Amino acid sequence: GVRRVGSEMCIRDRSPTGYMHIGNLRTALFEFLIAKHEGGDFLLRIEDTDQERKVEGAVDVIYKTLKECGLNWDEGPDIGGDFGPYVQSERLPMYKGYAEDLIKLGGAHYCFCSEEEIEAQRKEAESLGISFKFNDPCKHLSAEEVQAKLDAGEPYVIRQTIKDVGETYFDDEVYGRIEVDGDVLDEQILIKSDGYPTYNFANIIDDHQMQISHVVRGNEYLSSTPKYNLIYDAYGWQRPTYVHLSLIHISEPTRRTPISY
């Protein structure tokens, strides 16, 4: 059953990097209804890990809009709860620790590659007419080589390590069983060079820590979910129940193209 459902007010394309729109509100509505129907808790978490794109006042709009629509949360930054803090920028040390644990488990690695090295691979893929997937040479570094680079103060990110996955699948409450070729998954960044976690990694850690049983979000994250599951599996954690929603398309008579949220 539903234990807790978290509100996906994420930093990337919702809340602090832009003002709340109808797609965010619909997602929050489904989260609220699922939680209340099953006797679970509905919580609000502010996901502000993308500091460069933060929009002043956007968080206040989230609070105001949800309250005006009657979507009152049981836990959140303003009212507290047993699983706070509920603002990701206030949880930073925890993410780094979990990332280092994931490295020890073989699910992540340090990457010291420059943007120029990554771009060179991208251009090579384009010239060959193939899809770009970064082949990180750093995952082949020995422990001694990694430590030497860390001791020298070389900048780095922490990337997910994906190898020998093969065919994999997961179940979604809306789309059913989704089958994926694990060999095509890219090794996403988990901890950025500024020490902040990416949306993808922070949400996994927070959803586990906050005992989220149901994750409700837009279907643009269907392709990323297999990578999330590999992280859950590496830690030995239970995967949540996924509910991916279709996007909202609005056509206006005065516009030539539809608006997508």
C-alpha positions as CSV (number, residue, x, y, z in Angstrom):
1,G,0.0,0.0,0.0
2,V,0.9,3.7,-0.2
3,R,3.1,4.7,2.7
4,R,4.1,8.2,1.6
5,V,3.8,10.1,-1.7
6,G,6.3,12.9,-2.4
7,S,5.4,16.0,-4.4
8,E,7.7,16.2,-7.4
9,M,8.4,19.9,-7.2
10,C,11.8,19.5,-8.8
11,I,14.5,22.0,-9.5
12,R,15.1,21.1,-13.1
13,D,11.9,22.1,-14.9
14,R,9.5,22.9,-12.0
15,S,9.6,25.2,-8.9
16,P,12.8,27.2,-8.3
17,T,14.1,27.2,-11.9
18,G,10.8,28.4,-13.3
19,Y,7.3,29.2,-12.1
20,M,4.8,26.5,-11.4
21,H,2.7,25.5,-14.4
22,I,-0.4,23.4,-15.1
23,G,1.7,20.2,-15.6
24,N,3.3,20.6,-12.2
25,L,-0.1,21.2,-10.6
26,R,-1.7,18.2,-12.3
27,T,1.2,15.9,-11.1
28,A,0.8,17.3,-7.5
29,L,-3.0,16.6,-7.8
30,F,-2.4,13.0,-8.7
31,E,0.1,12.6,-5.9
32,F,-2.3,14.1,-3.4
33,L,-5.2,11.9,-4.5
34,I,-3.1,8.7,-4.5
35,A,-1.8,9.4,-1.0
36,K,-5.2,10.3,0.5
37,H,-7.1,7.4,-1.2
38,E,-4.7,4.9,0.3
39,G,-4.3,6.5,3.7
40,G,-0.7,7.7,3.0
41,D,1.1,11.0,3.6
42,F,1.6,13.7,1.0
43,L,4.8,15.7,1.4
44,L,6.4,18.7,-0.3
45,R,10.1,18.7,-1.0
46,I,11.9,21.6,-2.6
47,E,14.6,20.4,-5.0
48,D,17.0,23.2,-5.4
49,T,20.2,21.6,-6.5
50,D,20.5,23.6,-9.7
51,Q,21.5,26.8,-8.0
52,E,22.6,28.6,-11.3
53,R,19.1,28.4,-12.7
54,K,17.2,29.3,-9.5
55,V,14.4,31.8,-10.1
56,E,13.7,34.2,-7.2
57,G,10.2,33.8,-5.8
58,A,9.4,30.5,-7.5
59,V,9.2,28.6,-4.2
60,D,6.6,31.0,-2.9
61,V,4.5,30.4,-6.0
62,I,4.5,26.7,-5.2
63,Y,3.3,27.2,-1.7
64,K,0.6,29.7,-2.7
65,T,-0.7,27.6,-5.7
66,L,-0.9,24.3,-3.8
67,K,-2.7,26.0,-0.9
68,E,-5.1,27.8,-3.1
69,C,-6.0,24.5,-4.8
70,G,-6.5,22.7,-1.5
71,L,-3.5,20.4,-1.9
72,N,-2.3,20.7,1.7
73,W,0.8,18.7,2.5
74,D,1.4,16.7,5.6
75,E,5.1,17.4,5.8
76,G,7.3,20.1,4.2
77,P,9.8,22.8,4.7
78,D,7.4,25.2,6.3
79,I,5.7,22.7,8.7
80,G,8.5,20.2,9.3
81,G,8.1,16.5,9.9
82,D,10.1,13.4,10.9
83,F,12.2,13.2,7.7
84,G,13.4,16.8,7.2
85,P,15.0,18.9,6.2
86,Y,12.7,19.1,3.2
87,V,14.9,21.4,1.1
88,Q,17.7,19.6,-0.8
89,S,20.3,22.3,-0.5
90,E,20.1,21.7,3.3
91,R,20.9,18.0,2.9
92,L,24.2,18.3,0.9
93,P,26.6,16.4,3.1
94,M,24.4,13.4,3.0
95,Y,24.4,13.1,-0.8
96,K,28.2,13.1,-1.0
97,G,28.4,10.3,1.6
98,Y,25.9,8.2,-0.3
99,A,27.8,8.7,-3.5
100,E,31.1,7.6,-1.9
101,D,29.3,4.5,-0.6
102,L,28.0,3.8,-4.1
103,I,31.6,3.9,-5.4
104,K,32.6,1.3,-2.9
105,L,29.6,-0.9,-4.1
106,G,30.8,-0.6,-7.7
107,G,27.8,1.5,-8.8
108,A,29.7,4.7,-9.3
109,H,33.1,6.1,-10.0
110,Y,35.1,9.4,-10.0
111,C,35.4,11.1,-13.4
112,F,38.2,13.6,-14.0
113,C,37.5,14.2,-17.7
114,S,37.4,17.7,-19.0
115,E,34.5,19.2,-21.1
116,E,36.9,19.2,-24.0
117,E,37.4,15.4,-23.8
118,I,33.7,14.8,-23.6
119,E,33.0,17.1,-26.5
120,A,35.7,15.3,-28.6
121,Q,33.8,12.0,-28.1
122,R,30.5,13.7,-29.0
123,K,31.9,15.1,-32.2
124,E,33.4,11.8,-33.2
125,A,30.0,10.1,-32.7
126,E,28.3,12.8,-34.8
127,S,30.8,12.3,-37.6
128,L,30.1,8.5,-37.6
129,G,26.4,9.1,-37.5
130,I,25.8,7.2,-34.3
131,S,24.1,8.1,-31.0
132,F,26.5,9.7,-28.5
133,K,27.2,7.8,-25.3
134,F,30.2,8.9,-23.3
135,N,32.8,6.2,-22.8
136,D,34.5,7.3,-19.6
137,P,38.1,6.2,-19.4
138,C,38.2,7.2,-15.7
139,K,36.2,4.1,-14.7
140,H,39.3,2.0,-15.6
141,L,41.6,4.0,-13.2
142,S,43.1,2.0,-10.3
143,A,42.3,3.0,-6.8
144,E,45.8,4.4,-6.5
145,E,45.5,6.5,-9.6
146,V,42.2,7.9,-8.4
147,Q,43.6,8.7,-5.0
148,A,46.6,10.5,-6.5
149,K,44.3,12.7,-8.6
150,L,42.2,13.5,-5.6
151,D,45.3,14.3,-3.5
152,A,46.4,16.6,-6.3
153,G,43.1,18.5,-6.1
154,E,42.0,17.7,-9.7
155,P,38.3,18.6,-10.3
156,Y,35.9,15.7,-10.7
157,V,32.4,14.6,-10.9
158,I,31.0,11.3,-9.6
159,R,29.3,9.2,-12.4
160,Q,27.1,6.2,-12.2
161,T,28.9,3.0,-13.3
162,I,26.8,0.9,-15.7
163,K,28.2,-2.4,-17.0
164,D,27.0,-5.8,-18.1
165,V,23.3,-5.0,-17.5
166,G,21.8,-6.6,-20.6
167,E,18.0,-6.7,-21.0
168,T,16.2,-5.2,-18.1
169,Y,12.7,-4.1,-17.3
170,F,10.5,-2.3,-14.7
171,D,6.8,-2.0,-14.2
172,D,4.8,1.2,-14.3
173,E,1.3,1.7,-13.1
174,V,0.3,3.6,-16.2
175,Y,2.5,2.1,-19.0
176,G,2.8,-1.5,-17.7
177,R,6.0,-3.4,-18.2
178,I,8.9,-1.4,-19.8
179,E,11.7,-3.4,-21.3
180,V,15.1,-1.7,-21.9
181,D,18.5,-2.7,-23.3
182,G,20.7,-1.8,-20.4
183,D,23.8,-1.6,-22.7
184,V,22.5,1.7,-24.2
185,L,22.1,3.5,-20.8
186,D,24.5,6.4,-20.3
187,E,26.5,6.8,-17.1
188,Q,24.9,9.9,-15.7
189,I,26.5,12.4,-13.3
190,L,25.5,11.9,-9.7
191,I,27.6,14.6,-8.0
192,K,28.5,17.7,-10.0
193,S,31.9,19.4,-9.8
194,D,30.4,22.0,-7.4
195,G,29.6,19.3,-4.9
196,Y,25.9,19.5,-5.5
197,P,24.0,16.3,-6.4
198,T,22.0,16.1,-9.7
199,Y,18.3,15.9,-9.6
200,N,18.5,12.3,-10.6
201,F,20.7,11.2,-7.7
202,A,19.3,13.5,-5.0
203,N,15.7,12.3,-5.6
204,I,16.7,8.6,-5.2
205,I,18.4,9.3,-1.9
206,D,15.6,11.5,-0.6
207,D,12.9,9.1,-1.7
208,H,14.6,6.3,0.1
209,Q,15.3,8.3,3.2
210,M,11.8,9.7,3.4
211,Q,10.3,6.3,2.8
212,I,8.5,7.3,-0.4
213,S,6.5,4.3,-1.7
214,H,5.0,5.9,-4.8
215,V,6.9,8.2,-7.3
216,V,4.6,10.1,-9.5
217,R,6.1,12.2,-12.3
218,G,6.0,13.0,-16.1
219,N,6.7,10.3,-18.7
220,E,9.8,12.2,-19.8
221,Y,11.5,10.3,-17.0
222,L,10.6,6.8,-18.3
223,S,13.9,6.5,-20.1
224,S,15.9,7.4,-17.0
225,T,14.0,5.1,-14.6
226,P,16.2,2.0,-15.5
227,K,19.3,4.0,-14.3
228,Y,17.5,4.9,-11.1
229,N,16.7,1.2,-10.5
230,L,20.3,0.2,-10.9
231,I,21.2,2.6,-8.1
232,Y,18.3,1.2,-5.9
233,D,19.6,-2.3,-6.6
234,A,23.2,-1.4,-5.9
235,Y,22.3,-0.2,-2.4
236,G,20.0,-3.2,-1.9
237,W,16.9,-0.9,-1.5
238,Q,13.3,-1.6,-2.5
239,R,12.3,0.1,-5.7
240,P,9.3,2.4,-5.4
241,T,6.1,2.0,-7.3
242,Y,6.2,4.2,-10.4
243,V,3.4,6.2,-11.9
244,H,4.4,8.1,-15.0
245,L,2.0,10.6,-16.4
246,S,1.6,11.7,-20.0
247,L,2.4,15.3,-20.9
248,I,-0.2,18.0,-21.3
249,H,-0.5,19.5,-24.8
250,I,-2.5,22.7,-25.2
251,S,-3.4,24.1,-28.6
252,E,-4.3,27.7,-28.8
253,P,-6.1,29.2,-31.8
254,T,-3.7,32.1,-31.9
255,R,-0.6,29.9,-32.0
256,R,0.6,27.7,-34.8
257,T,2.3,25.1,-32.5
258,P,1.0,23.3,-29.4
259,I,2.4,24.1,-26.0
260,S,3.8,21.1,-24.1
261,Y,4.2,21.0,-20.3
